[in-house]
Amino acid sequence: MALAACGNNDADNGAVNNAPANNGAANEATDNMNADNGADNMNEEPNNAGNDAAAEELSGSIAIDGSGTVYPLMARIAEEYMINEQQGVSVEVSRAGTSAGMQRFVNGETDLSNASREIRDEELEELEANGIESMELKVALDGLTLVTHPDNDWASEMTQEDIETLFVSGNFADNDEVMWSDVNPEWPEEQINFYGPNENHGTYEFFVDEIIEEQDLPSTINLQQEYSTLVELISEDENSLGFFGFGYYVNNSDRLQAVSVDFGEGPVEPSLDTIAEDGEYGPYTRPVFTNVSVTAANEKPEVMDFVTYVLSGAANEFAGETGFAPLPQEEQDEALEQLQSMQ
């Protein structure tokens, strides 16, 4: 059985073992996202979101895998939890990508699985077949962000129609060698080089399923497993046009330019304000998730304690500094009540 809580609407290889006594998970996240840039000015002093005081000292381990997009947020939460909440609990956060992480989750290898898209019916069926009860939890809001080289002074604004036409194979040329001038005759007669995350990532699936409605991407697109590689490639290519989550842009804003998107009422730049609930960037805003094994939460008190910490304020507290917009806390409270009722 699997439930979705308030859910109506990635990634480097290997695990990161976040030992609480040393550099924590957030250090791994910032290494990957260059977090000295961009979103640092959004950092706030921690207020020990979550449980004010642990009811008991716990020990054990928690295994989390999945979305590279969600990784920085969950890594930051895990670090704070191990330092200030439960020093005897080790939280291991990995980033294989949404789909790869979900496969580990349905096989019972992890306790939580981060995702930048909703869980699929076939994944729910596998969970049920394996006797795993799960619950899908929204943890924050992300904005799908189109990015170019910082010296690109012609495509800083594009219409939604331009973007969704450009990223479909065959719309401009049979060989998908599309020129900037194909979009606007005043733009350079130079070929656009497309970039994006590969099919292991929920961001790829969201873009293909929701943005271009299951049509084919250009055959010339350069798809990568690692977001850090995408950032490097796009920042070094003057004719680049790529996409990924807002956090990877904002933490590399000194090397990238975000495209403002005109959804019909003028160009909208992605920001924490515009990607928030009911924000102007709405068509390209999406929830991101973690899926918790209710089976594991009922067997391992440290799992339930960690998820309680996430939903009791930690996700919202650390959302901004990792490039996400927070959710209404009452929505998180309702999800927690639903999870607790399943114990």
Secondary structure by P-SEA (a helix, b strand, c coil): ccccccccccccccccccccccccaaaaaaaacccccccccccccccccccccccbbbbbbbbbbccccaaaaaaaaaaaaaccccccbbbbbbcccaaaaaaaaaaccccbbbbcccccaaaaaaaaaacbbbbbbbcccccccccccccccccccccaaaaaaaaccccccccccccccccccccccbbbbbbbbccccaaaaaaaccccccccccccbbbbccaaaaaaaaaacccccccccaaaaaaacccbbbbbbcccccccccccccccccccccccbbbbbbbbcaaaaaacaaaaaaaaaaacccccccccccbbbbccaaaaaaaaaaaaaac
